[in-house]
Amino acid sequence: MHYQPIVRLSTNEVVGFEALMRWYHAERGWVPPSDFIPLAEGSDLILELGAFALHESILAASEWGRSKDSLSEPYVSVNLSARQFHDPGLLALVKGVGPLLVAGRPSHTRNHEGVALIEVADTLQMIEQLTTLGIGVALDDFGTGFSSLSYLALLNPMIIKVDQVLCAPGDLQHPQRPTTRDIVSLGHNLGMTMLAEGIETQDQLETLRGLHCSLGQGFLFSRAVPFSEAAALVGTSFSF
């Protein structure tokens, strides 16, 4: 597992991490997730990989919490495939890592533990059950693909992740910029936290700050890094 920092844009402070799976092959070198994740989703292997990702990520967050001031404890987000999300065993799996969810974490941050990222939801029952365990839900890749306003009404997510396509570098006259502004404004009006993906330039950062987007992630701050490197970023702020 690697971890990409999630940053509060107003201060550049690291407030969380997105857990991302990486595979280093002895002969092929680094294999892109776009190659192996779709293959895993075609079999039960995706369930095993998902269980591994959840366990390792929550364990990492617990370790970060013990090593730093509790006020700067980060949350960790874990991606769930549609198949994994609808697996009947998911709730039992999450409950199984319950001791890790509360390890070293003060009660006032429990509602931020293990944010689950999903693309499509056919039922609210699982979301409601996860919510009772203190797990927030984020709607991923909003503004592209299958995302729509109907999902906002159904899911009522804690976080909306604005797809990186809508946060592409460019000046304020970029034709996509009004769409980005409108999406961020909509999220604010609904009381949801907005997270911009794919921030790569200072121009993007300043533009998103001007739109009052709360959180962001991207290569401007850091790529996804191994546990030890992520641990060194806990409680820090990027300076530009």
For each residue, the residues with C-beta under 8 A, 3 or more apart:
1: 19 20 21 22 53 56 57 60 227
2: 19 20 21 22 224 225 226 230
3: 17 18 19 20 57 60 76 224 225 226 227 230
4: 17 18 20 217 222 223 224 225
5: 14 16 17 217 221 222 230 233
6: 14 15 16 17 18 74 77 195 215 216 217
7: 12 13 14 15 215 216 217 221 238
8: 11 12 13 15 214 215
9: 12 196 205 208 209 213 214 215 216
10: 209 214
11: 8 237
12: 7 8 9 221 237 238 239 240
13: 7 8 72 236 237
14: 5 6 7 17 74 233 234 235 236 237 238
15: 6 7 8 74 75 215
16: 5 6 74 75 76 77 112 115 215
17: 3 4 5 6 14 60 61 74 75 76 77 230
18: 3 4 6 76 77 79 117 217 224
19: 1 2 3 53 56 57 60 76 77 78 79
20: 1 2 3 4 33 79 224
21: 1 2 33 37 49 53
22: 1 2 30 33 224
23: 30 31 33 36
24: 29 30 31
25: 28 29 30 31
26:
27:
28: 25 31
29: 24 25
30: 22 23 24 25
31: 23 24 25 28 35 36
32: 35 36
33: 20 21 22 23 36 37
34: 37 38
35: 31 32 38 39
36: 23 31 32 33 39 40
37: 21 33 34 40 41 46 81
38: 34 35 41 42
39: 35 36 42 43 45
40: 36 37 43 45 46 49
41: 37 38 46 81 83
42: 38 39 46
43: 39 40 46
44: 47 48
45: 39 40 48 49
46: 37 40 41 42 43 49 50 81 83 84
47: 44 50 51 83 84 87 89
48: 44 45 51 52
49: 21 40 45 46 52 53
50: 46 47 53 54 80 81 84 87 93
51: 47 48 54 55 93
52: 48 49 55 56
53: 1 19 21 49 50 56 57 78 79
54: 50 51 57 58 78 93 94 97 114
55: 51 52 58 59 97 100
56: 1 19 52 53 59 60
57: 1 3 19 53 54 60 61 76 78 114
58: 54 55 61 62 76 78 97 100 101 113 114
59: 55 56 62 63 100
60: 1 3 17 19 56 57 63 64 76 227 230 231
61: 17 57 58 64 65 73 74 75 76 105 113 114
62: 58 59 65 66 100 103 104 105
63: 59 60 66 67 227 231
64: 60 61 67 68 73 74 230 231 234
65: 61 62 68 70 73 103 104 105
66: 62 63 103 104
67: 63 64 231 234
68: 64 65 72 73 234 235
69: 72 73 235
70: 65 73 104 105 106 109
71:
72: 13 68 69 234 235
73: 61 64 65 68 69 70 104 105 106 109 234
74: 6 14 15 16 17 61 64 234
75: 15 16 17 61 109 112 113 114 115
76: 3 16 17 18 19 57 58 60 61 113 114 115
77: 6 16 17 18 19 114 115 116 117 138
78: 19 53 54 57 58 114 115 116 117
79: 18 19 20 53 116 117 140
80: 50 84 85 90 116 117 118
81: 37 41 46 50 84 85
82: 85 86 118 119 120
83: 41 46 47 86 87
84: 46 47 50 80 81 87 90
85: 80 81 82 90 116 118 121 126
86: 82 83 90 122 123 126
87: 47 50 83 84 90
88: 91
89: 47 92 93
90: 80 84 85 86 87 93 94 126
91: 88 94 95 126 129 130
92: 89 95 96
93: 50 51 54 89 90 96 97
94: 54 90 91 97 98 114 130 133 135
95: 91 92 98 133
96: 92 93
97: 54 55 58 93 94 100 101
98: 94 95 101 102 133
99: 102 103
100: 55 58 59 62 97 103
101: 58 97 98 105 110 113 114 133 134
102: 98 99 105 110 113
103: 62 65 66 99 100
104: 62 65 66 70 73
105: 61 62 65 70 73 101 102 109 110 113
106: 70 73 109 110
107: 110
108:
109: 70 73 75 105 106 112 113
110: 101 102 105 106 107 113 134
111: 134 136
112: 16 75 109 115 136
113: 58 61 75 76 101 102 105 109 110 134 135
114: 54 57 58 61 75 76 77 78 94 101 135
115: 16 75 76 77 78 112 135 136 137 138 158 159
116: 77 78 79 80 85 130 135 136 137 138
117: 18 77 78 79 80 138 139 140 161
118: 80 82 85 121 137 138 139 140
119: 82 140 141 145 146 147
120: 82 146 151
121: 85 118 124 126 127 151 154 155
122: 86
123: 86 126 127
124: 121 127 128 154 155
125: 128 129
126: 85 86 90 91 121 123 129 130
127: 121 123 124 130 131 137 155
128: 124 125 131 132
129: 91 125 126 132 133
130: 91 94 116 126 127 133 135 137
131: 127 128 134 135 136 137
132: 128 129
133: 94 95 98 101 129 130
134: 101 110 111 113 131
135: 94 113 114 115 116 130 131
136: 111 112 115 116 131 157 158 159
137: 115 116 118 127 130 131 155 157 158 159
138: 77 115 116 117 118 157 158 159 160 161 195
139: 117 118 142 147 151 152 155 157 159 160 161
140: 79 117 118 119 161
141: 119 144 145 147 161 163 197
142: 139 147 160 161 162 163 183
143: 147 162 163 165 166 179 180 183
144: 141 147 163 165 166
145: 119 141 163
146: 119 120
147: 119 139 141 142 143 144 151 163
148: 151 152
149: 152 153
150: 153 154
151: 120 121 139 147 148 154 155
152: 139 148 149 155 156 157 160 186 190 192
153: 149 150 156
154: 121 124 150 151
155: 121 124 127 137 139 151 152
156: 152 153
157: 136 137 138 139 152 160 192
158: 115 136 137 138 192 193
159: 115 136 137 138 139 192 193 194 195 215
160: 138 139 142 152 157 183 187 192 193 194 195
161: 117 138 139 140 141 142 195 196 197
162: 142 143 166 167 180 183 184 194 195 196 197 213
163: 141 142 143 144 145 147 166 167 197 198
164: 167 168 196 197 198 218
165: 143 144 168 176 198
166: 143 144 162 163 176 179 180 183
167: 162 163 164 180 196 197 198 199 204 208 218
168: 164 165 174 176 198 204
169: 200 201 203 204
170: 173 174 176 177 203
171: 174 203
172: 177 207
173: 170 177
174: 168 170 171 177
175: 178
176: 165 166 168 170 179 180
177: 170 172 173 174 180 181 207
178: 175 181 182
179: 143 166 176 182 183
180: 143 162 166 167 176 177 183 184 196 211
181: 177 178 184 185 211
182: 178 179 185 186
183: 142 143 160 162 166 179 180 186 187 194
184: 162 180 181 187 188 194 208 211 212 213
185: 181 182 188 189 211
186: 152 182 183 189 190
187: 160 183 184 190 192 193 194
188: 184 185 191 192 194 212
189: 185 186
190: 152 186 187
191: 188
192: 152 157 158 159 160 187 188
193: 158 159 160 187 214 215
194: 159 160 162 183 184 187 188 213 214 215
195: 6 138 159 160 161 162 213 214 215 216 217
196: 9 161 162 164 167 180 199 204 208 213 215 216 217 218
197: 141 161 162 163 164 167 216 217 218
198: 163 164 165 167 168 217 218 219
199: 167 196 204 205 208 216 217 218 219 220 221
200: 169 204 218 219 220
201: 169 204 205 220
202: 205 206 220 240
203: 169 170 171 206 207
204: 167 168 169 196 199 200 201 207 208 218 220
205: 9 199 201 202 208 209 216 220 240
206: 202 203 209 210
207: 172 177 203 204 210 211
208: 9 167 184 196 199 204 205 211 213 216
209: 9 10 205 206 212 213
210: 206 207
211: 180 181 184 185 207 208
212: 184 188 209
213: 9 162 184 194 195 196 208 209 216
214: 8 9 10 193 194 195
215: 6 7 8 9 15 16 159 193 194 195 196
216: 6 7 9 195 196 197 199 205 208 213 221
217: 4 5 6 7 18 195 196 197 198 199 221
218: 164 167 196 197 198 199 200 204 221
219: 198 199 200 222 223
220: 199 200 201 202 204 205 240
221: 5 7 12 199 216 217 218 238
222: 4 5 219 225 233 238
223: 4 219
224: 2 3 4 18 20 22
225: 2 3 4 222 229 230 233
226: 2 3 229 230
227: 1 3 60 63 230 231
228: 231 232
229: 225 226 232 233
230: 2 3 5 17 60 64 225 226 227 233 234
231: 60 63 64 67 227 228 234
232: 228 229 236
233: 5 14 222 225 229 230 236
234: 14 64 67 68 72 73 74 230 231
235: 14 68 69 72
236: 13 14 232 233
237: 11 12 13 14
238: 7 12 14 221 222
239: 12
240: 12 202 205 220
